[in-house]
Amino acid sequence: MSLHPSLNAYEIAARLALEDGSQLVVFVSFPSAGVTYDEILGREVFLFDQAGIAAWQIDPERGTTEGRTHEFDPTIPTTEPFVNVWQANGLAYASRMNGDTFRIDMETGVGTFSGWART
């Protein structure tokens, strides 16, 4: 289920302004910092249009990395929080606190695991 919060619904951890005036926003929901919002945990990334209306909430591929090799395992469920968003080579990415990085489909919000990066 996707939520459609306002821009001021939660504290903002990261924000990326896009060329079309929209923005990717990562809301704070970090259990390790004592801030948890179950309704967005593990899906803290939203696209807001120019009017500040949520267009979608990230829908990340199921799974996470585990161990020192950082091999992605789609059988491991996770609610690891997202903490950052950025663009590279015309693509948008979001990374979790543990370094799992997802390429974001900007039309749908679907996140596909693209590798591991220290964030």
Rosetta constraint file for C-alpha pairs under 8 A:
AtomPair CA 2 CA 56 HARMONIC 6.97 0.50
AtomPair CA 2 CA 57 HARMONIC 5.78 0.50
AtomPair CA 3 CA 56 HARMONIC 7.83 0.50
AtomPair CA 3 CA 57 HARMONIC 6.78 0.50
AtomPair CA 4 CA 53 HARMONIC 7.48 0.50
AtomPair CA 4 CA 54 HARMONIC 5.20 0.50
AtomPair CA 4 CA 55 HARMONIC 7.44 0.50
AtomPair CA 4 CA 56 HARMONIC 7.27 0.50
AtomPair CA 4 CA 57 HARMONIC 7.66 0.50
AtomPair CA 5 CA 9 HARMONIC 5.87 0.50
AtomPair CA 5 CA 53 HARMONIC 7.78 0.50
AtomPair CA 5 CA 54 HARMONIC 6.42 0.50
AtomPair CA 6 CA 52 HARMONIC 6.90 0.50
AtomPair CA 6 CA 53 HARMONIC 6.49 0.50
AtomPair CA 6 CA 54 HARMONIC 6.87 0.50
AtomPair CA 7 CA 48 HARMONIC 7.71 0.50
AtomPair CA 7 CA 52 HARMONIC 6.34 0.50
AtomPair CA 7 CA 53 HARMONIC 7.68 0.50
AtomPair CA 7 CA 54 HARMONIC 7.98 0.50
AtomPair CA 10 CA 27 HARMONIC 5.93 0.50
AtomPair CA 10 CA 28 HARMONIC 6.74 0.50
AtomPair CA 11 CA 27 HARMONIC 5.74 0.50
AtomPair CA 11 CA 28 HARMONIC 5.53 0.50
AtomPair CA 12 CA 25 HARMONIC 6.88 0.50
AtomPair CA 12 CA 26 HARMONIC 5.93 0.50
AtomPair CA 12 CA 27 HARMONIC 4.45 0.50
AtomPair CA 12 CA 28 HARMONIC 5.68 0.50
AtomPair CA 13 CA 25 HARMONIC 7.69 0.50
AtomPair CA 13 CA 26 HARMONIC 5.44 0.50
AtomPair CA 13 CA 27 HARMONIC 5.32 0.50
AtomPair CA 13 CA 28 HARMONIC 5.19 0.50
AtomPair CA 13 CA 83 HARMONIC 6.52 0.50
AtomPair CA 13 CA 84 HARMONIC 7.47 0.50
AtomPair CA 14 CA 25 HARMONIC 5.89 0.50
AtomPair CA 14 CA 26 HARMONIC 5.05 0.50
AtomPair CA 14 CA 27 HARMONIC 7.14 0.50
AtomPair CA 14 CA 83 HARMONIC 6.91 0.50
AtomPair CA 14 CA 84 HARMONIC 5.73 0.50
AtomPair CA 14 CA 85 HARMONIC 6.82 0.50
AtomPair CA 15 CA 23 HARMONIC 6.78 0.50
AtomPair CA 15 CA 24 HARMONIC 5.67 0.50
AtomPair CA 15 CA 25 HARMONIC 4.52 0.50
AtomPair CA 15 CA 26 HARMONIC 6.28 0.50
AtomPair CA 15 CA 84 HARMONIC 7.94 0.50
AtomPair CA 15 CA 85 HARMONIC 7.06 0.50
AtomPair CA 16 CA 23 HARMONIC 5.45 0.50
AtomPair CA 16 CA 24 HARMONIC 5.08 0.50
AtomPair CA 16 CA 25 HARMONIC 6.52 0.50
AtomPair CA 16 CA 85 HARMONIC 6.63 0.50
AtomPair CA 16 CA 86 HARMONIC 6.55 0.50
AtomPair CA 17 CA 21 HARMONIC 6.69 0.50
AtomPair CA 17 CA 22 HARMONIC 6.30 0.50
AtomPair CA 17 CA 23 HARMONIC 4.48 0.50
AtomPair CA 17 CA 24 HARMONIC 6.62 0.50
AtomPair CA 18 CA 22 HARMONIC 5.40 0.50
AtomPair CA 18 CA 23 HARMONIC 5.38 0.50
AtomPair CA 18 CA 24 HARMONIC 7.53 0.50
AtomPair CA 20 CA 50 HARMONIC 7.78 0.50
AtomPair CA 21 CA 49 HARMONIC 7.02 0.50
AtomPair CA 21 CA 50 HARMONIC 5.16 0.50
AtomPair CA 22 CA 47 HARMONIC 7.12 0.50
AtomPair CA 22 CA 48 HARMONIC 5.60 0.50
AtomPair CA 22 CA 49 HARMONIC 4.32 0.50
AtomPair CA 22 CA 50 HARMONIC 4.75 0.50
AtomPair CA 22 CA 52 HARMONIC 7.84 0.50
AtomPair CA 23 CA 47 HARMONIC 5.78 0.50
AtomPair CA 23 CA 48 HARMONIC 5.33 0.50
AtomPair CA 23 CA 49 HARMONIC 6.59 0.50
AtomPair CA 23 CA 50 HARMONIC 7.66 0.50
AtomPair CA 24 CA 45 HARMONIC 6.85 0.50
AtomPair CA 24 CA 46 HARMONIC 5.76 0.50
AtomPair CA 24 CA 47 HARMONIC 4.62 0.50
AtomPair CA 24 CA 48 HARMONIC 6.37 0.50
AtomPair CA 24 CA 85 HARMONIC 7.09 0.50
AtomPair CA 25 CA 44 HARMONIC 7.96 0.50
AtomPair CA 25 CA 45 HARMONIC 5.60 0.50
AtomPair CA 25 CA 46 HARMONIC 5.32 0.50
AtomPair CA 25 CA 47 HARMONIC 6.36 0.50
AtomPair CA 25 CA 48 HARMONIC 7.39 0.50
AtomPair CA 25 CA 85 HARMONIC 7.62 0.50
AtomPair CA 26 CA 44 HARMONIC 5.32 0.50
AtomPair CA 26 CA 45 HARMONIC 4.48 0.50
AtomPair CA 26 CA 46 HARMONIC 6.53 0.50
AtomPair CA 26 CA 82 HARMONIC 6.97 0.50
AtomPair CA 26 CA 83 HARMONIC 6.37 0.50
AtomPair CA 26 CA 84 HARMONIC 6.57 0.50
AtomPair CA 26 CA 85 HARMONIC 7.21 0.50
AtomPair CA 27 CA 44 HARMONIC 5.22 0.50
AtomPair CA 27 CA 45 HARMONIC 6.60 0.50
AtomPair CA 27 CA 83 HARMONIC 7.97 0.50
AtomPair CA 28 CA 35 HARMONIC 7.17 0.50
AtomPair CA 28 CA 36 HARMONIC 7.86 0.50
AtomPair CA 28 CA 44 HARMONIC 7.10 0.50
AtomPair CA 28 CA 83 HARMONIC 7.58 0.50
AtomPair CA 29 CA 35 HARMONIC 5.32 0.50
AtomPair CA 29 CA 36 HARMONIC 4.59 0.50
AtomPair CA 29 CA 37 HARMONIC 5.57 0.50
AtomPair CA 29 CA 40 HARMONIC 7.27 0.50
AtomPair CA 29 CA 41 HARMONIC 5.95 0.50
AtomPair CA 29 CA 44 HARMONIC 7.07 0.50
AtomPair CA 29 CA 81 HARMONIC 6.59 0.50
AtomPair CA 30 CA 34 HARMONIC 6.50 0.50
AtomPair CA 30 CA 35 HARMONIC 5.16 0.50
AtomPair CA 30 CA 36 HARMONIC 5.64 0.50
AtomPair CA 30 CA 41 HARMONIC 7.93 0.50
AtomPair CA 30 CA 81 HARMONIC 6.22 0.50
AtomPair CA 31 CA 35 HARMONIC 5.37 0.50
AtomPair CA 31 CA 36 HARMONIC 5.16 0.50
AtomPair CA 36 CA 41 HARMONIC 6.95 0.50
AtomPair CA 37 CA 41 HARMONIC 5.89 0.50
AtomPair CA 40 CA 44 HARMONIC 5.27 0.50
AtomPair CA 41 CA 79 HARMONIC 5.89 0.50
AtomPair CA 41 CA 80 HARMONIC 7.42 0.50
AtomPair CA 41 CA 81 HARMONIC 6.05 0.50
AtomPair CA 42 CA 78 HARMONIC 7.23 0.50
AtomPair CA 42 CA 79 HARMONIC 4.11 0.50
AtomPair CA 42 CA 80 HARMONIC 5.23 0.50
AtomPair CA 42 CA 81 HARMONIC 4.55 0.50
AtomPair CA 42 CA 82 HARMONIC 6.29 0.50
AtomPair CA 43 CA 57 HARMONIC 6.76 0.50
AtomPair CA 43 CA 58 HARMONIC 5.63 0.50
AtomPair CA 43 CA 59 HARMONIC 6.74 0.50
AtomPair CA 43 CA 60 HARMONIC 7.30 0.50
AtomPair CA 43 CA 79 HARMONIC 7.77 0.50
AtomPair CA 43 CA 81 HARMONIC 7.05 0.50
AtomPair CA 43 CA 82 HARMONIC 6.87 0.50
AtomPair CA 44 CA 57 HARMONIC 7.39 0.50
AtomPair CA 44 CA 58 HARMONIC 7.22 0.50
AtomPair CA 44 CA 81 HARMONIC 6.86 0.50
AtomPair CA 44 CA 82 HARMONIC 5.91 0.50
AtomPair CA 44 CA 83 HARMONIC 7.98 0.50
AtomPair CA 45 CA 57 HARMONIC 5.88 0.50
AtomPair CA 45 CA 58 HARMONIC 5.38 0.50
AtomPair CA 45 CA 82 HARMONIC 6.94 0.50
AtomPair CA 45 CA 94 HARMONIC 7.68 0.50
AtomPair CA 46 CA 54 HARMONIC 6.53 0.50
AtomPair CA 46 CA 55 HARMONIC 7.40 0.50
AtomPair CA 46 CA 56 HARMONIC 5.74 0.50
AtomPair CA 46 CA 57 HARMONIC 4.45 0.50
AtomPair CA 46 CA 58 HARMONIC 6.07 0.50
AtomPair CA 46 CA 109 HARMONIC 7.97 0.50
AtomPair CA 47 CA 54 HARMONIC 5.72 0.50
AtomPair CA 47 CA 55 HARMONIC 5.52 0.50
AtomPair CA 47 CA 56 HARMONIC 5.59 0.50
AtomPair CA 47 CA 57 HARMONIC 6.66 0.50
AtomPair CA 47 CA 109 HARMONIC 7.84 0.50
AtomPair CA 48 CA 52 HARMONIC 5.25 0.50
AtomPair CA 48 CA 53 HARMONIC 5.17 0.50
AtomPair CA 48 CA 54 HARMONIC 4.35 0.50
AtomPair CA 48 CA 55 HARMONIC 5.63 0.50
AtomPair CA 48 CA 56 HARMONIC 7.62 0.50
AtomPair CA 49 CA 53 HARMONIC 5.45 0.50
AtomPair CA 49 CA 54 HARMONIC 6.46 0.50
AtomPair CA 49 CA 55 HARMONIC 6.46 0.50
AtomPair CA 56 CA 108 HARMONIC 6.95 0.50
AtomPair CA 56 CA 109 HARMONIC 5.95 0.50
AtomPair CA 57 CA 109 HARMONIC 6.11 0.50
AtomPair CA 58 CA 104 HARMONIC 7.71 0.50
AtomPair CA 58 CA 109 HARMONIC 4.61 0.50
AtomPair CA 58 CA 110 HARMONIC 5.84 0.50
AtomPair CA 58 CA 111 HARMONIC 6.41 0.50
AtomPair CA 59 CA 109 HARMONIC 5.79 0.50
AtomPair CA 59 CA 110 HARMONIC 4.62 0.50
AtomPair CA 59 CA 111 HARMONIC 5.69 0.50
AtomPair CA 60 CA 102 HARMONIC 7.27 0.50
AtomPair CA 60 CA 110 HARMONIC 5.72 0.50
AtomPair CA 60 CA 111 HARMONIC 4.14 0.50
AtomPair CA 60 CA 112 HARMONIC 6.24 0.50
AtomPair CA 60 CA 113 HARMONIC 7.76 0.50
AtomPair CA 61 CA 74 HARMONIC 7.71 0.50
AtomPair CA 61 CA 110 HARMONIC 7.34 0.50
AtomPair CA 61 CA 111 HARMONIC 5.74 0.50
AtomPair CA 61 CA 112 HARMONIC 5.37 0.50
AtomPair CA 61 CA 113 HARMONIC 6.47 0.50
AtomPair CA 62 CA 74 HARMONIC 5.44 0.50
AtomPair CA 62 CA 75 HARMONIC 7.37 0.50
AtomPair CA 62 CA 76 HARMONIC 7.52 0.50
AtomPair CA 62 CA 77 HARMONIC 6.41 0.50
AtomPair CA 62 CA 78 HARMONIC 7.57 0.50
AtomPair CA 63 CA 72 HARMONIC 6.79 0.50
AtomPair CA 63 CA 73 HARMONIC 5.38 0.50
AtomPair CA 63 CA 74 HARMONIC 3.77 0.50
AtomPair CA 63 CA 75 HARMONIC 5.74 0.50
AtomPair CA 63 CA 76 HARMONIC 4.86 0.50
AtomPair CA 63 CA 77 HARMONIC 5.33 0.50
AtomPair CA 63 CA 78 HARMONIC 6.35 0.50
AtomPair CA 64 CA 72 HARMONIC 5.41 0.50
AtomPair CA 64 CA 73 HARMONIC 5.58 0.50
AtomPair CA 64 CA 74 HARMONIC 6.46 0.50
AtomPair CA 64 CA 76 HARMONIC 6.11 0.50
AtomPair CA 64 CA 77 HARMONIC 7.14 0.50
AtomPair CA 64 CA 78 HARMONIC 6.55 0.50
AtomPair CA 64 CA 100 HARMONIC 6.76 0.50
AtomPair CA 65 CA 70 HARMONIC 4.89 0.50
AtomPair CA 65 CA 71 HARMONIC 5.22 0.50
AtomPair CA 65 CA 72 HARMONIC 4.30 0.50
AtomPair CA 65 CA 73 HARMONIC 5.92 0.50
AtomPair CA 65 CA 100 HARMONIC 6.66 0.50
AtomPair CA 65 CA 116 HARMONIC 7.87 0.50
AtomPair CA 66 CA 70 HARMONIC 5.43 0.50
AtomPair CA 66 CA 71 HARMONIC 6.30 0.50
AtomPair CA 66 CA 72 HARMONIC 7.00 0.50
AtomPair CA 66 CA 73 HARMONIC 7.45 0.50
AtomPair CA 67 CA 71 HARMONIC 7.53 0.50
AtomPair CA 70 CA 116 HARMONIC 6.61 0.50
AtomPair CA 72 CA 113 HARMONIC 7.91 0.50
AtomPair CA 72 CA 115 HARMONIC 7.99 0.50
AtomPair CA 80 CA 96 HARMONIC 6.33 0.50
AtomPair CA 80 CA 97 HARMONIC 6.69 0.50
AtomPair CA 80 CA 98 HARMONIC 7.21 0.50
AtomPair CA 81 CA 96 HARMONIC 5.41 0.50
AtomPair CA 81 CA 97 HARMONIC 5.88 0.50
AtomPair CA 82 CA 94 HARMONIC 6.76 0.50
AtomPair CA 82 CA 95 HARMONIC 5.53 0.50
AtomPair CA 82 CA 96 HARMONIC 3.89 0.50
AtomPair CA 82 CA 97 HARMONIC 5.92 0.50
AtomPair CA 83 CA 94 HARMONIC 7.52 0.50
AtomPair CA 83 CA 95 HARMONIC 6.10 0.50
AtomPair CA 83 CA 96 HARMONIC 5.44 0.50
AtomPair CA 83 CA 97 HARMONIC 5.74 0.50
AtomPair CA 84 CA 94 HARMONIC 5.56 0.50
AtomPair CA 84 CA 95 HARMONIC 5.39 0.50
AtomPair CA 84 CA 96 HARMONIC 7.07 0.50
AtomPair CA 84 CA 119 HARMONIC 7.83 0.50
AtomPair CA 85 CA 92 HARMONIC 7.22 0.50
AtomPair CA 85 CA 93 HARMONIC 5.52 0.50
AtomPair CA 85 CA 94 HARMONIC 4.31 0.50
AtomPair CA 85 CA 95 HARMONIC 6.50 0.50
AtomPair CA 86 CA 92 HARMONIC 5.79 0.50
AtomPair CA 86 CA 93 HARMONIC 5.38 0.50
AtomPair CA 86 CA 94 HARMONIC 6.59 0.50
AtomPair CA 87 CA 91 HARMONIC 5.37 0.50
AtomPair CA 87 CA 92 HARMONIC 4.42 0.50
AtomPair CA 87 CA 93 HARMONIC 6.05 0.50
AtomPair CA 88 CA 92 HARMONIC 6.62 0.50
AtomPair CA 88 CA 93 HARMONIC 7.81 0.50
AtomPair CA 91 CA 103 HARMONIC 7.09 0.50
AtomPair CA 91 CA 104 HARMONIC 7.46 0.50
AtomPair CA 92 CA 103 HARMONIC 5.89 0.50
AtomPair CA 92 CA 104 HARMONIC 5.40 0.50
AtomPair CA 92 CA 105 HARMONIC 7.56 0.50
AtomPair CA 92 CA 106 HARMONIC 7.36 0.50
AtomPair CA 93 CA 101 HARMONIC 6.75 0.50
AtomPair CA 93 CA 102 HARMONIC 5.48 0.50
AtomPair CA 93 CA 103 HARMONIC 4.50 0.50
AtomPair CA 93 CA 104 HARMONIC 5.49 0.50
AtomPair CA 94 CA 101 HARMONIC 5.73 0.50
AtomPair CA 94 CA 102 HARMONIC 5.35 0.50
AtomPair CA 94 CA 103 HARMONIC 6.66 0.50
AtomPair CA 94 CA 104 HARMONIC 7.06 0.50
AtomPair CA 95 CA 99 HARMONIC 5.89 0.50
AtomPair CA 95 CA 100 HARMONIC 5.53 0.50
AtomPair CA 95 CA 101 HARMONIC 4.22 0.50
AtomPair CA 95 CA 102 HARMONIC 6.22 0.50
AtomPair CA 95 CA 117 HARMONIC 7.71 0.50
AtomPair CA 95 CA 119 HARMONIC 7.22 0.50
AtomPair CA 96 CA 100 HARMONIC 5.26 0.50
AtomPair CA 96 CA 101 HARMONIC 6.43 0.50
AtomPair CA 96 CA 119 HARMONIC 7.85 0.50
AtomPair CA 97 CA 119 HARMONIC 6.88 0.50
AtomPair CA 98 CA 118 HARMONIC 7.57 0.50
AtomPair CA 98 CA 119 HARMONIC 7.65 0.50
AtomPair CA 99 CA 116 HARMONIC 5.28 0.50
AtomPair CA 99 CA 117 HARMONIC 4.78 0.50
AtomPair CA 99 CA 118 HARMONIC 4.99 0.50
AtomPair CA 99 CA 119 HARMONIC 5.64 0.50
AtomPair CA 100 CA 113 HARMONIC 7.22 0.50
AtomPair CA 100 CA 114 HARMONIC 7.99 0.50
AtomPair CA 100 CA 115 HARMONIC 6.30 0.50
AtomPair CA 100 CA 116 HARMONIC 4.72 0.50
AtomPair CA 100 CA 117 HARMONIC 6.43 0.50
AtomPair CA 101 CA 113 HARMONIC 5.89 0.50
AtomPair CA 101 CA 114 HARMONIC 5.72 0.50
AtomPair CA 101 CA 115 HARMONIC 5.43 0.50
AtomPair CA 101 CA 116 HARMONIC 5.51 0.50
AtomPair CA 101 CA 117 HARMONIC 6.45 0.50
AtomPair CA 102 CA 111 HARMONIC 5.21 0.50
AtomPair CA 102 CA 112 HARMONIC 4.97 0.50
AtomPair CA 102 CA 113 HARMONIC 4.30 0.50
AtomPair CA 102 CA 114 HARMONIC 5.16 0.50
AtomPair CA 102 CA 115 HARMONIC 7.19 0.50
AtomPair CA 103 CA 111 HARMONIC 5.43 0.50
AtomPair CA 103 CA 112 HARMONIC 5.25 0.50
AtomPair CA 103 CA 113 HARMONIC 6.41 0.50
AtomPair CA 103 CA 114 HARMONIC 5.96 0.50
AtomPair CA 104 CA 109 HARMONIC 5.91 0.50
AtomPair CA 104 CA 110 HARMONIC 5.77 0.50
AtomPair CA 104 CA 111 HARMONIC 4.53 0.50
AtomPair CA 104 CA 112 HARMONIC 6.58 0.50
AtomPair CA 105 CA 109 HARMONIC 5.24 0.50
AtomPair CA 105 CA 110 HARMONIC 5.32 0.50
AtomPair CA 105 CA 111 HARMONIC 6.41 0.50
AtomPair CA 106 CA 110 HARMONIC 7.80 0.50
